[in-house]
Amino acid sequence: MPSFVPLGRYKVTYLDGRVEEVRSNFADIMRLEADLPKGDTPDGTSLAHGVWLYLGRPKGDLMAWAGDVFRIEPLSDEPEPEPDPTPPAAGDD
């Protein structure tokens, strides 16, 4: 099993500024484990490989796709809090 199994949601930012969001799925986790059976890969390699699988293997080549990636960031599954619509109270000066 890979050293880091990337479950969750991720934001992928490319060198050209494009941004894409992706969510993990168990079929691709199983593919990742089959592709990296020894489990001694660095965390970044496992993360990139997993996100590439989640995206449907763009470009058909992991290294070609990864060459265009600037950053992969985890996203929270927690909903964004609703902003408080109450106007701020004026302070006593």
Residue, then its C-alpha position, 0 to 999 in steps of 0.5 A: m500500500p502506498s505510504f500516503v493514500p490521498l482520500g478527500r478533495y483537492k485543488v490542483t493549480y497548474l503552471d498556466g494558472r488553471v485551477e481544478e477540483v477533484r474528489s477521491n474515490f475508492a476505485d482509484i484508491m485500489r488502482l493506486e495500491a495496485d500501481l504502487p504495491k510496495g508502499d515505499t513511495p514518497d508522500g508527494t509521489s503517492l498524492a500526485h499519482g492518486v490525484w492523476l487517477y482521480l482526474g481520469r489519467p489526463k494526458g494518458d501519462l502521469m509525468a506529462w501531467a505532473g510537469d504542468v502541475f504547480r500545486i496540489e492542496p487538500l480542501s476541507d469537506e466541511p461546509e463554508p460558514e455562512p457570513d453573519p448578515t447582521p451589520p456591525a454595531a457602532g462602537d462607543d467612542 
